[in-house]
Amino acid sequence: MKGDTSSTIAALQANWRAERETALVYRDLAANEVDEKRRGILLRMAEAEERHAVRWEEKLAELEAKPPELKDGLRRKLNRWWTRAAGADVAIRRMEAAEDRDKERYEMQREAGLTPNEDDREFLRQTALEEKAHSRILSTMSGPPPSLGPRGLLDTILKRERWHGRGGGWVADAIYGVNDGLGAVFGIVSGVAGATDNAQHTILIAGLAGMMASSLSMGAGSYLANKSEREIYEAEIAREKAEFEENPEEEIEEMALFYQLQGFSAEEAQRMAERLAEQPEQMVQAMAQSELGLSQHHFPNQWTSAFSAALSTAIGAFIPIIPFFFMTGFAAVVAAFVISILAHFAVGAVKSLITIRSWWASGFEMTMVGVLEAVVTYGLGLAFGAIG
């Protein structure tokens, strides 16, 4: 062993404790899981953690040391209570984070030379890969986080649609473009109107400048985002290919677990994964699809997305400015407020076409956002005008 024996023993005991505690949580989750397939997967992961713990116990025995005592004390009882009270999804997310930490710890121990034995170093590498696989499987089991909110949910849906090549990307760019342009310039117009006592010329200049800036910003952002999608896909495929070449057995096991999540029996899932592994390129594509929702079919054209985002942003941004071409004074501000609020409702209603919310609820939500935005920015404009 390299380094101080006592520090090595302490590291091995920490490894043993982490694996045993993780296995116990998996078994608790399995005991409360009503779905047979998910329960089977949780039990298999518990067994893997217990195998790791046995290995660390053997290494401790070689150093004439024992694993720490694992008491069923207050901490363990609190963890059980939290697992039941918070629900399976929250507990699974906690375990996903724990698996990531374990993977990083094993990688650090391997690099630091916890043991000079090549078999032990290989075990550390294999264990880190297993922890990584467990984290990915848990991520799949838990689904999208509930805290995404409307925009996050829409982003998730549209990202999935883009990966599967259904051509919805430019629609999202257009909707977000109109929304962002409308909101940004409506705020500018309201604020400048309040600060300048409704000076028509100043409001028009500020509104048009805001429209150009928002349009160019949205177009550039959409171009870079869609270009990045392809680059991310290519990087993930290369990473999956390297992992499969490095450890095909582990990837087969991981793929089998994904098939179990889809409803196949353990035996069927294992056979399907082994058959798929006979074609490495197909295996890599399947792993990318299962783990990350990535598909190679079609990517949105970044120029189309950029043009759609820029044009729609300009259209949305132009709406609050329209009354100031024909009217002056407070009447123009009121007219801008009315048409902007109506536009907010329309954008929210259209957004419901690609979400699961009702059109009126989505439109009403956007309307409230617009009203709040107008009140705040106009009030700030009045305050700044008074200060000036």
DAPEHU-V999625 format. One record per backbone hydrogen bond with DSSP energy under -0.5 kcal/mol. NH is the residue of the N-H (numbers start at 1). CO is the residue of the C=O. E is the energy in kcal/mol with one decimal. If there is no record, write none. Layout:
{{NH/CO/E} {NH/CO/E}}
//
This chain:
{{8/4/-1.7} {9/5/-2.6} {10/6/-2.3} {11/7/-2.1} {12/8/-2.5} {13/9/-2.8} {14/10/-2.2} {15/11/-2.2} {16/12/-2.5} {17/13/-2.7} {18/14/-2.4} {19/15/-2.3} {20/16/-2.5} {21/17/-2.8} {22/18/-2.3} {23/19/-2.4} {24/20/-2.1} {25/21/-2.1} {26/22/-2.4} {27/23/-2.1} {28/24/-2.3} {29/25/-2.8} {30/26/-2.5} {31/27/-2.2} {32/28/-1.3} {33/29/-0.6} {33/30/-0.8} {36/34/-0.5} {39/35/-2.4} {40/36/-2.3} {41/37/-2.0} {42/38/-2.4} {43/39/-2.2} {44/40/-2.0} {45/41/-2.1} {46/42/-2.0} {47/43/-2.3} {48/44/-1.8} {49/45/-2.2} {50/46/-2.2} {51/47/-1.9} {52/48/-1.9} {53/49/-2.2} {54/50/-2.0} {55/51/-1.8} {56/52/-2.1} {57/53/-2.2} {58/54/-2.1} {59/55/-2.1} {60/56/-2.2} {61/57/-2.1} {62/58/-1.7} {63/59/-1.0} {63/60/-0.6} {64/61/-1.7} {65/60/-2.8} {71/69/-0.9} {73/71/-1.4} {77/73/-2.2} {78/74/-2.8} {79/75/-2.2} {80/76/-2.0} {81/77/-2.5} {82/78/-2.7} {83/79/-2.3} {84/80/-1.9} {85/81/-3.0} {86/82/-2.9} {87/83/-0.9} {91/87/-2.0} {92/88/-2.9} {93/89/-2.0} {94/90/-2.0} {95/91/-2.2} {96/92/-2.2} {97/93/-1.9} {98/94/-2.0} {99/95/-2.6} {100/96/-1.9} {101/97/-2.0} {102/98/-2.4} {103/99/-2.5} {104/100/-2.1} {105/101/-2.3} {106/102/-2.5} {107/103/-2.1} {108/104/-2.2} {109/105/-2.3} {110/106/-2.2} {111/107/-2.3} {112/108/-2.3} {113/109/-0.7} {113/110/-0.7} {114/109/-2.4} {121/117/-2.2} {122/118/-2.2} {123/119/-2.1} {124/120/-2.3} {125/121/-2.0} {126/122/-2.8} {127/123/-2.8} {128/124/-2.3} {129/125/-1.9} {130/126/-2.2} {131/127/-2.6} {132/128/-2.0} {133/129/-2.3} {134/130/-2.7} {135/131/-2.2} {136/132/-2.0} {137/133/-2.4} {138/134/-2.7} {139/135/-2.1} {140/136/-1.9} {141/137/-2.2} {142/138/-2.2} {143/139/-1.2} {148/145/-1.0} {152/148/-0.9} {153/149/-3.0} {154/150/-2.3} {155/151/-2.6} {156/152/-2.5} {157/153/-2.5} {158/154/-2.9} {159/155/-2.6} {160/156/-2.2} {161/157/-2.3} {162/158/-2.5} {163/159/-2.4} {164/160/-1.7} {165/162/-1.7} {166/161/-2.0} {172/168/-1.7} {173/169/-2.2} {174/170/-2.2} {175/171/-2.5} {176/172/-2.8} {177/173/-2.2} {178/174/-2.6} {179/175/-2.3} {180/176/-3.0} {181/177/-2.8} {182/178/-2.7} {183/179/-2.5} {184/180/-2.8} {185/181/-2.2} {186/182/-2.1} {187/183/-1.8} {188/184/-1.9} {189/185/-3.2} {190/186/-2.4} {191/187/-2.5} {192/188/-3.0} {193/189/-2.4} {194/190/-2.1} {195/191/-2.0} {196/192/-2.2} {198/193/-2.6} {200/198/-0.6} {203/199/-2.3} {204/200/-2.4} {205/201/-2.2} {206/202/-2.6} {207/203/-2.9} {208/204/-2.8} {209/205/-2.3} {210/206/-2.4} {211/207/-2.2} {212/208/-2.3} {213/209/-2.4} {214/210/-2.6} {215/211/-2.4} {216/212/-2.4} {217/213/-2.3} {218/214/-2.7} {219/215/-2.3} {220/216/-2.4} {221/217/-2.4} {222/218/-2.5} {223/219/-2.2} {224/220/-2.5} {225/221/-2.3} {226/222/-2.4} {227/223/-2.1} {228/224/-2.2} {229/225/-1.5} {230/226/-1.2} {231/227/-1.7} {232/228/-3.3} {233/229/-2.5} {234/230/-2.5} {235/231/-2.2} {236/232/-2.7} {237/233/-2.5} {238/234/-2.1} {239/235/-2.1} {240/236/-2.8} {241/237/-2.5} {242/238/-2.1} {243/239/-2.3} {244/240/-2.4} {245/241/-2.3} {246/242/-2.0} {247/243/-2.6} {251/247/-1.7} {252/248/-2.4} {253/249/-2.2} {254/250/-2.3} {255/251/-2.6} {256/252/-2.3} {257/253/-1.7} {258/254/-1.8} {259/255/-2.1} {260/256/-1.9} {261/257/-1.9} {262/258/-0.9} {263/260/-1.8} {264/259/-1.8} {269/265/-2.9} {270/266/-2.2} {271/267/-2.2} {272/268/-2.5} {273/269/-2.4} {274/270/-2.3} {275/271/-2.4} {276/272/-2.4} {277/273/-2.0} {278/274/-0.6} {278/275/-1.0} {279/276/-2.0} {280/278/-0.5} {283/279/-2.3} {284/280/-2.5} {285/281/-2.0} {286/282/-2.4} {287/283/-2.5} {288/284/-2.2} {289/285/-2.1} {290/286/-2.7} {291/287/-2.7} {292/288/-1.8} {293/289/-1.2} {294/288/-1.7} {305/301/-2.5} {306/302/-2.2} {307/303/-2.5} {308/304/-2.6} {309/305/-2.6} {310/306/-2.6} {311/307/-2.8} {312/308/-2.3} {313/309/-2.1} {314/310/-2.1} {315/311/-2.3} {316/312/-2.7} {317/313/-2.7} {318/314/-1.7} {319/315/-1.1} {320/316/-0.6} {321/318/-0.9} {322/318/-1.2} {322/319/-0.7} {324/321/-1.6} {325/322/-1.9} {326/322/-0.5} {326/323/-1.1} {327/323/-2.2} {329/198/-0.8} {332/328/-0.8} {332/329/-0.7} {333/329/-1.2} {334/330/-2.4} {335/331/-2.4} {336/332/-2.6} {337/333/-2.4} {338/334/-2.5} {339/335/-2.5} {340/336/-1.9} {341/337/-2.3} {342/338/-2.3} {343/339/-2.1} {344/340/-2.5} {345/341/-2.2} {346/342/-2.3} {347/343/-2.7} {348/344/-2.4} {349/345/-2.4} {350/346/-2.6} {351/347/-2.4} {352/348/-1.0} {353/350/-2.0} {354/351/-1.6} {355/352/-0.8} {362/358/-2.2} {363/359/-2.5} {364/360/-2.7} {365/361/-2.2} {366/362/-2.0} {367/363/-2.1} {368/364/-2.4} {369/365/-1.9} {370/366/-2.3} {371/367/-2.5} {372/368/-2.5} {373/369/-2.5} {374/370/-2.5} {375/371/-2.6} {376/372/-2.5} {377/373/-2.5} {378/374/-2.4} {379/375/-2.2} {380/376/-2.6} {381/377/-2.5} {382/378/-2.4} {383/379/-2.2} {384/380/-2.8} {385/381/-2.6} {386/382/-2.2} {387/383/-2.0} {388/384/-2.4}}
//
